[in-house]
Amino acid sequence: MKAISNWCSILLLTLCIGGLVSCDNDDVNLVDTNYKTLEISCGSDFEIPVLVDDWFIEYVRDITSGLDILDKDNNPLTLDENGKVEASNGWLTLSRDNEKSFVISLKENFDKSLERKLLICIQNAGKRDYITLIQHTGSAYQLVKSHYEEIEDLRRIYTSDKECTNIVLKNPLSTEKWEPTGDIFKNVIETSIFESEDYGAFEWASKEGVNVTTPDLIINDIIRGGSNLCTYKEGRVTMPYIKDIAKGNKILMPPHSTLYLSGEITYCKRVCNYTFTIQNIGTGTLFEVKGLWTQIIPISSHTTSSDREI
């Protein structure tokens, strides 16, 4: 029998759930009394020994709402033979490969406003026994390990003036004057996109996201691009290419001159598979999140000037 995880906070109780389980069933023991109620604060797997043959899981019910949990096909979740069934949004799986036990697999509960309370009904020849499972939300989570693997065939380097702005600089003075040129690139951005279909892929992080380290961008054996810190949150996150226009590049203007300036940016787009290992701080349990990270980053800029309008 698979041991119940030592690193979860688990409390084994025996309860009667009013209105859902009658205390008249106390003399029915299809499972050991020590397994009739499980209370945890993490995601985990539990192997539940069954004391009889020819049993099946008749339903799994949410105690709070009284509604049956649905499977991927939006049918009530049941298990009447060897195999595996999964809840519609992937947070609960039931599996068995023999008549002596079955396994409950739970993902983390990220809903801080609602604990999960489940009732699992096991039937054998008209007799029913129940397992009550209570899952609290984790107190907090942290990223403990990250791994990226670039999809090399998807890397692309290209040049564009799409986000660049034409500007006009004037020097009415009789002396030379330095003028900043950063306004050409004021609309140019770095883009980072994290995507994942895994359950809870972004729920473990705060709504504002968390800073994660990403791999250096290496082109021709040279590290290119800016900081290798990105904000991990669902969807598109952007940062300005020019952080401080006044302190950026400048051009020396001749006396009594007018210059028309335009620009181009060379970008690198790369796509990586990522795997994050997340820890439930309260229990120490670990789980993985996998997905796709896309980065579009300016790697160089080019400015063109003319004394005539462009």
C-alpha positions as semicolon CSV with decimal commas, in nm:
position;residue;x (nm);y (nm);z (nm)
1;M;0,000;0,000;0,000
2;K;0,132;0,341;-0,093
3;A;0,209;0,540;0,221
4;I;0,024;0,862;0,285
5;S;0,273;1,143;0,230
6;N;0,471;1,242;0,540
7;W;0,509;1,602;0,425
8;C;0,142;1,688;0,425
9;S;-0,041;1,804;0,735
10;I;-0,292;1,521;0,756
11;L;-0,557;1,468;1,020
12;L;-0,746;1,138;1,020
13;L;-1,088;1,162;1,179
14;T;-1,417;0,975;1,183
15;L;-1,719;1,198;1,127
16;C;-2,085;1,186;1,031
17;I;-2,172;1,457;0,776
18;G;-2,524;1,575;0,858
19;G;-2,774;1,555;0,574
20;L;-2,531;1,370;0,345
21;V;-2,418;1,062;0,539
22;S;-2,650;0,904;0,789
23;C;-2,499;0,767;1,109
24;D;-2,693;0,448;1,031
25;N;-2,399;0,363;0,802
26;D;-2,154;0,343;1,092
27;D;-2,168;-0,037;1,085
28;V;-2,079;-0,050;0,714
29;N;-1,703;-0,073;0,668
30;L;-1,605;-0,107;0,306
31;V;-1,290;0,092;0,388
32;D;-1,088;0,102;0,708
33;T;-1,226;0,354;0,961
34;N;-0,886;0,527;0,973
35;Y;-0,936;0,639;0,612
36;K;-1,293;0,764;0,637
37;T;-1,193;1,128;0,678
38;L;-0,880;1,292;0,540
39;E;-0,793;1,657;0,610
40;I;-0,498;1,816;0,430
41;S;-0,348;2,152;0,335
42;C;-0,171;2,056;0,013
43;G;-0,199;1,856;-0,305
44;S;-0,120;1,489;-0,262
45;D;-0,197;1,126;-0,348
46;F;-0,373;0,887;-0,111
47;E;-0,404;0,513;-0,156
48;I;-0,725;0,393;0,009
49;P;-0,745;0,020;0,096
50;V;-1,084;-0,139;0,026
51;L;-1,197;-0,429;0,246
52;V;-1,430;-0,604;-0,001
53;D;-1,438;-0,723;-0,361
54;D;-1,678;-0,612;-0,636
55;W;-1,696;-0,251;-0,525
56;F;-1,721;0,070;-0,723
57;I;-1,720;0,444;-0,662
58;E;-2,079;0,554;-0,709
59;Y;-2,024;0,930;-0,692
60;V;-1,804;1,210;-0,566
61;R;-2,001;1,499;-0,420
62;D;-1,918;1,852;-0,311
63;I;-2,043;1,871;0,046
64;T;-2,087;2,249;0,048
65;S;-2,311;2,263;-0,260
66;G;-2,446;1,909;-0,255
67;L;-2,362;1,877;-0,627
68;D;-2,186;1,585;-0,790
69;I;-1,832;1,645;-0,921
70;L;-1,827;1,615;-1,300
71;D;-1,571;1,443;-1,522
72;K;-1,410;1,567;-1,845
73;D;-1,729;1,483;-2,038
74;N;-1,946;1,669;-1,784
75;N;-2,088;1,344;-1,649
76;P;-2,094;1,262;-1,276
77;L;-1,752;1,132;-1,170
78;T;-1,767;0,754;-1,110
79;L;-1,521;0,465;-1,117
80;D;-1,663;0,114;-1,164
81;E;-1,360;-0,073;-1,298
82;N;-0,983;-0,053;-1,325
83;G;-0,868;0,270;-1,488
84;K;-0,859;0,642;-1,421
85;V;-1,114;0,924;-1,416
86;E;-1,044;1,296;-1,385
87;A;-1,254;1,592;-1,273
88;S;-1,353;1,841;-1,541
89;N;-1,088;2,101;-1,454
90;G;-0,814;1,852;-1,366
91;W;-0,781;1,907;-0,990
92;L;-0,902;1,559;-0,886
93;T;-0,818;1,214;-1,025
94;L;-0,938;0,872;-0,909
95;S;-0,752;0,561;-1,027
96;R;-0,741;0,188;-0,952
97;D;-0,557;-0,109;-1,094
98;N;-0,689;-0,382;-0,859
99;E;-0,981;-0,455;-0,626
100;K;-0,781;-0,400;-0,308
101;S;-0,742;-0,022;-0,322
102;F;-0,779;0,298;-0,521
103;V;-0,583;0,624;-0,532
104;I;-0,714;0,975;-0,477
105;S;-0,491;1,238;-0,642
106;L;-0,556;1,600;-0,550
107;K;-0,398;1,915;-0,691
108;E;-0,342;2,219;-0,469
109;N;-0,641;2,425;-0,358
110;F;-0,563;2,786;-0,454
111;D;-0,899;2,932;-0,355
112;K;-0,825;3,107;-0,025
113;S;-1,195;3,180;0,029
114;L;-1,316;2,822;0,005
115;E;-1,192;2,491;0,139
116;R;-1,280;2,180;-0,058
117;K;-1,512;1,932;0,113
118;L;-1,572;1,614;-0,081
119;L;-1,776;1,302;-0,014
120;I;-1,670;0,985;-0,198
121;C;-1,933;0,711;-0,199
122;I;-1,819;0,348;-0,233
123;Q;-2,083;0,080;-0,302
124;N;-2,075;-0,294;-0,273
125;A;-2,392;-0,498;-0,334
126;G;-2,619;-0,216;-0,222
127;K;-2,412;-0,127;0,085
128;R;-2,246;0,213;0,091
129;D;-1,949;0,356;0,277
130;Y;-1,812;0,708;0,260
131;I;-1,482;0,891;0,261
132;T;-1,486;1,257;0,361
133;L;-1,199;1,464;0,223
134;I;-1,134;1,821;0,340
135;Q;-0,865;2,023;0,164
136;H;-0,760;2,366;0,289
137;T;-0,576;2,619;0,076
138;G;-0,199;2,642;0,104
139;S;-0,064;2,931;0,311
140;A;0,183;3,052;0,046
141;Y;0,395;2,925;-0,245
142;Q;0,742;2,987;-0,381
143;L;0,940;2,898;-0,691
144;V;1,228;2,670;-0,595
145;K;1,356;2,555;-0,935
146;S;1,319;2,657;-1,299
147;H;1,426;2,496;-1,624
148;Y;1,403;2,636;-1,977
149;E;1,465;2,462;-2,308
150;E;1,461;2,679;-2,619
151;I;1,286;2,556;-2,931
152;E;1,570;2,649;-3,164
153;D;1,368;2,625;-3,487
154;L;1,141;2,905;-3,365
155;R;1,414;3,164;-3,303
156;R;1,386;3,462;-3,535
157;I;1,595;3,779;-3,571
158;Y;1,440;4,062;-3,769
159;T;1,449;4,441;-3,813
160;S;1,149;4,671;-3,805
161;D;1,062;5,040;-3,775
162;K;0,704;4,964;-3,671
163;E;0,724;5,107;-3,317
164;C;0,977;5,379;-3,401
165;T;0,879;5,747;-3,413
166;N;1,019;6,009;-3,652
167;I;1,133;6,318;-3,462
168;V;1,258;6,666;-3,548
169;L;1,536;6,831;-3,347
170;K;1,620;7,200;-3,374
171;N;1,911;7,404;-3,244
172;P;1,845;7,778;-3,280
173;L;2,164;7,865;-3,091
174;S;2,492;7,984;-3,240
175;T;2,675;7,707;-3,053
176;E;2,662;7,328;-3,072
177;K;2,408;7,153;-2,853
178;W;2,354;6,795;-2,742
179;E;1,997;6,667;-2,779
180;P;1,856;6,330;-2,664
181;T;1,730;6,098;-2,937
182;G;1,545;5,848;-2,720
183;D;1,203;5,972;-2,830
184;I;1,259;5,780;-3,153
185;F;1,226;5,459;-2,951
186;K;0,982;5,570;-2,682
187;N;0,716;5,322;-2,804
188;V;0,954;5,028;-2,844
189;I;0,894;4,752;-2,589
190;E;1,030;4,422;-2,467
191;T;0,761;4,152;-2,458
192;S;0,736;3,842;-2,241
193;I;0,449;3,592;-2,267
194;F;0,401;3,294;-2,034
195;E;0,142;3,035;-2,134
196;S;0,037;2,710;-1,971
197;E;-0,260;2,473;-1,974
198;D;-0,157;2,310;-1,644
199;Y;-0,393;2,331;-1,350
200;G;-0,295;2,617;-1,118
201;A;-0,016;2,732;-1,348
202;F;-0,054;3,096;-1,241
203;E;-0,277;3,072;-0,932
204;W;0,018;3,000;-0,703
205;A;0,167;3,343;-0,780
206;S;0,026;3,679;-0,673
207;K;-0,206;3,868;-0,909
208;E;0,078;4,110;-0,982
209;G;0,303;3,817;-1,072
210;V;0,644;3,723;-0,939
211;N;0,991;3,793;-1,077
212;V;1,155;3,487;-1,229
213;T;1,501;3,440;-1,376
214;T;1,515;3,359;-1,746
215;P;1,808;3,232;-1,955
216;D;2,059;3,474;-2,103
217;L;1,999;3,551;-2,468
218;I;2,314;3,436;-2,648
219;I;2,372;3,528;-3,013
220;N;2,700;3,428;-3,179
221;D;2,844;3,339;-2,836
222;I;2,770;3,689;-2,703
223;I;2,512;3,767;-2,435
224;R;2,261;4,013;-2,581
225;G;1,956;4,193;-2,446
226;G;1,892;4,344;-2,108
227;S;1,802;4,199;-1,770
228;N;1,722;3,828;-1,748
229;L;1,440;3,892;-1,498
230;C;1,081;3,867;-1,617
231;T;0,744;3,892;-1,448
232;Y;0,568;3,556;-1,430
233;K;0,196;3,601;-1,479
234;E;-0,053;3,483;-1,733
235;G;-0,041;3,652;-2,070
236;R;0,159;3,939;-2,216
237;V;0,390;4,157;-2,005
238;T;0,578;4,449;-2,160
239;M;0,860;4,679;-2,053
240;P;0,991;4,994;-2,226
241;Y;1,309;4,950;-2,428
242;I;1,431;5,299;-2,331
243;K;1,415;5,328;-1,954
244;D;1,533;5,691;-1,928
245;I;1,515;5,905;-2,241
246;A;1,695;6,206;-2,090
247;K;1,996;5,992;-1,992
248;G;2,003;5,788;-2,314
249;N;2,169;5,843;-2,649
250;K;2,228;6,201;-2,765
251;I;2,328;6,370;-3,086
252;L;2,544;6,682;-3,125
253;M;2,343;6,947;-3,310
254;P;2,537;7,204;-3,518
255;P;2,452;7,573;-3,465
256;H;2,129;7,695;-3,629
257;S;2,041;7,346;-3,749
258;T;1,738;7,122;-3,794
259;L;1,767;6,744;-3,807
260;Y;1,504;6,488;-3,907
261;L;1,561;6,154;-3,736
262;S;1,413;5,807;-3,783
263;G;1,503;5,469;-3,642
264;E;1,489;5,092;-3,673
265;I;1,507;4,818;-3,413
266;T;1,654;4,471;-3,450
267;Y;1,459;4,219;-3,244
268;C;1,515;3,862;-3,137
269;K;1,212;3,640;-3,083
270;R;1,269;3,315;-2,896
271;V;1,033;3,047;-2,766
272;C;1,116;2,815;-2,475
273;N;0,948;2,528;-2,298
274;Y;0,963;2,593;-1,924
275;T;0,922;2,377;-1,616
276;F;0,881;2,539;-1,275
277;T;0,898;2,350;-0,947
278;I;0,673;2,518;-0,689
279;Q;0,675;2,457;-0,315
280;N;0,381;2,482;-0,079
281;I;0,563;2,671;0,199
282;G;0,332;2,552;0,475
283;T;0,370;2,181;0,402
284;G;0,690;2,162;0,199
285;T;0,515;1,972;-0,080
286;L;0,627;2,026;-0,439
287;F;0,446;2,035;-0,772
288;E;0,545;2,121;-1,128
289;V;0,406;2,366;-1,379
290;K;0,496;2,335;-1,748
291;G;0,429;2,572;-2,033
292;L;0,562;2,793;-2,308
293;W;0,754;3,119;-2,270
294;T;0,789;3,360;-2,563
295;Q;1,020;3,662;-2,552
296;I;1,053;3,940;-2,810
297;I;1,344;4,161;-2,713
298;P;1,519;4,452;-2,887
299;I;1,888;4,372;-2,929
300;S;2,006;4,681;-3,117
301;S;1,886;5,012;-3,253
302;H;1,981;5,216;-3,558
303;T;1,922;5,590;-3,604
304;T;1,917;5,774;-3,937
305;S;1,943;6,155;-3,953
306;S;1,890;6,402;-4,236
307;D;1,876;6,777;-4,274
308;R;1,568;6,728;-4,491
309;E;1,228;6,600;-4,389
310;I;1,202;6,222;-4,408
